[in-house]
Amino acid sequence: MRLPVTALLSVCAVAVFDVSALAQAPASGGPVTSAVRAAWDGAKRNVVQSAEVMAESDYGFRPVDTVRTFGQILAHVAGANYVFCSSAKGEKPPHAEDAFEKTATTRAQIIKALNDSVAYCDSALTLLDDKRASEIVDLPFGMGKGARALPLMLNTGHVQEHYGNLVTYFRIKGIVPPSSR
C-alpha cells in the first residue's frame, strides 16, 4: 500500500516535533513501540491541553464560516481517535468519526469525549510491542491492510494536523498555545 505524500509528511513532522519526548521514552515494548508512544504522548498532550486552555465561550469560535469551530475540531479528533485506534486494536470502532461533532455541544461534553478517546488510544498503545506493531491489520477508512503500528502513527499525525489548526485559533485570540508555553 502506498501512502499519500501528505500522510508520510505528517508522520515525519510528528517525529521531528517531539524528539524530546522520544529521547525520554521508556524502552518497554522495543524501540519502534517507544517511538510510536512518544509521538502519541506529544500529540495527545497538545490537544488535551488545548481543550483545557480554551474558555467555553470560545469553543464556538471559527476564523471563517467555512471551517470547523474550535470545539468541532476537538470533537472531530475524538471521533477519529476511535476509528484509528480501533483499527490497531483489531476492533470495530465504538464511535463513528463524526459522532461527537453531532452530539457533543458543550465544552464539558467535548472534553469528556476527547479524554475518553485518548484513554481508548492509550489502551491500544498499552497492548503494543515491536512484534505486534508489525502484524497486519485492516486499516481504517478503507485504506486496505497494513502494519498495526500504521493506524496509530496516522492518528498521531492527524491529531497534530488538527492541533496546528487549534494553534492558529489560539493565536488569533491572542492566546499562547500549549506547545509554546
C-alpha positions in Angstrom: 0.0 0.0 0.0 1.3 3.4 -0.9 0.6 6.3 1.5 -0.1 9.8 0.2 2.8 12.1 0.5 0.8 14.3 3.0 0.4 11.3 5.3 4.1 10.5 5.2 5.0 14.1 5.8 2.6 14.2 8.8 4.2 11.2 10.3 7.7 12.6 9.7 6.6 16.0 11.2 5.3 14.3 14.3 8.7 12.6 14.8 10.6 15.9 14.3 8.3 18.0 16.6 8.5 15.6 19.5 12.1 14.5 19.6 12.5 15.4 23.2 9.7 13.0 24.2 11.3 10.3 22.1 14.6 10.7 23.9 12.8 10.3 27.3 10.5 7.4 26.2 10.9 4.1 28.1 12.2 1.2 26.2 9.2 -1.1 27.0 7.9 -2.9 24.0 11.0 -2.1 21.9 12.4 0.8 20.0 9.6 1.1 17.4 6.9 0.9 20.0 8.7 3.5 22.2 8.9 5.9 19.2 5.2 5.4 18.4 4.3 6.0 22.0 6.5 9.1 22.4 5.0 10.7 19.3 1.5 9.9 20.6 2.3 11.3 24.0 3.3 14.6 22.5 0.2 14.8 20.3 -2.3 14.0 23.0 -0.6 16.4 25.4 -1.0 19.2 22.9 -4.7 18.5 22.1 -5.8 17.8 25.6 -4.1 20.9 27.0 -5.7 22.9 24.1 -9.2 21.6 25.2 -8.5 22.7 28.8 -7.0 26.1 28.0 -9.7 27.5 25.8 -12.7 29.1 27.5 -16.1 27.7 26.9 -17.2 31.0 25.3 -14.5 30.4 22.6 -15.4 26.8 21.8 -17.8 28.2 19.1 -15.0 30.4 17.5 -14.1 29.8 13.9 -11.9 32.2 11.9 -14.2 32.0 8.8 -17.5 30.4 8.2 -16.1 27.6 6.0 -14.1 25.9 8.8 -14.9 23.9 11.9 -15.3 25.7 15.2 -12.6 25.2 17.9 -15.0 22.7 19.7 -15.9 20.9 16.4 -12.2 20.3 15.7 -11.8 18.7 19.2 -15.0 16.7 18.7 -13.8 15.5 15.3 -10.4 14.5 16.8 -12.2 12.5 19.5 -14.3 10.5 16.9 -11.3 9.9 14.6 -9.2 8.7 17.6 -11.7 5.9 18.0 -11.6 4.9 14.3 -7.8 4.9 14.0 -7.1 3.2 17.3 -9.8 0.6 16.9 -8.1 -0.5 13.8 -4.8 -1.0 15.7 -6.8 -3.0 18.3 -8.5 -5.1 15.7 -11.9 -4.0 16.8 -14.9 -2.3 15.3 -14.9 1.4 16.2 -17.1 2.1 19.2 -18.0 5.5 17.8 -18.1 6.9 14.3 -15.7 9.6 13.2 -18.4 12.3 13.3 -20.3 11.0 16.4 -19.1 13.8 18.7 -19.4 16.6 16.2 -23.1 15.7 16.1 -23.7 15.2 19.8 -21.1 17.0 22.0 -22.0 20.6 22.1 -20.7 22.0 25.3 -17.1 22.3 26.5 -17.6 19.7 29.2 -19.1 17.2 26.7 -16.3 17.8 24.2 -13.5 17.5 26.8 -15.1 14.2 28.1 -15.3 12.8 24.6 -11.7 13.8 23.9 -10.4 12.4 27.1 -12.3 9.2 26.7 -10.9 8.8 23.2 -7.4 9.5 24.3 -7.8 6.8 27.0 -9.0 4.4 24.3 -6.0 5.1 22.2 -3.7 4.7 25.2 -5.2 1.2 25.7 -4.2 0.4 22.1 -0.7 1.5 22.7 -0.5 -0.4 26.0 -1.1 -3.6 24.0 1.7 -2.8 21.5 5.2 -4.2 21.3 7.5 -4.3 18.4 6.3 -7.8 17.3 2.6 -6.8 17.4 3.4 -3.5 15.7 4.4 -5.4 12.6 1.3 -7.6 12.5 -1.0 -6.9 9.6 -4.5 -5.4 10.4 -7.3 -3.8 8.5 -6.7 -0.1 8.2 -9.4 2.5 8.8 -11.3 4.5 6.2 -11.0 1.7 3.5 -7.2 2.1 3.3 -6.6 -1.7 2.9 -4.2 -3.5 5.2 -1.0 -2.5 6.9 1.1 -2.9 10.0 -0.7 -2.5 13.3 1.6 0.5 14.1 0.4 2.4 11.0 -3.1 3.5 12.1 -1.5 4.6 15.4 1.1 6.7 13.5 -1.6 8.1 11.2 -3.7 9.0 14.1 -0.8 10.9 15.7 -0.3 12.8 12.5 -4.0 13.5 12.3 -4.1 14.8 15.9 -1.0 17.0 15.3 -2.5 18.3 12.0 -5.6 19.5 13.9 -3.5 20.8 16.7 -2.0 23.0 14.1 -5.5 24.3 13.3 -6.0 25.0 17.0 -2.7 26.9 17.3 -4.0 29.3 14.6 -7.2 29.8 16.5 -5.3 30.4 19.8 -3.0 33.0 18.0 -6.0 34.8 16.5 -7.4 35.0 20.0 -4.1 36.3 21.4 -3.6 33.1 23.5 -0.3 31.3 23.6 -0.9 27.7 22.5 0.2 24.8 24.9 3.3 23.7 23.0 4.7 27.3 23.1 4.2 27.8 26.8 
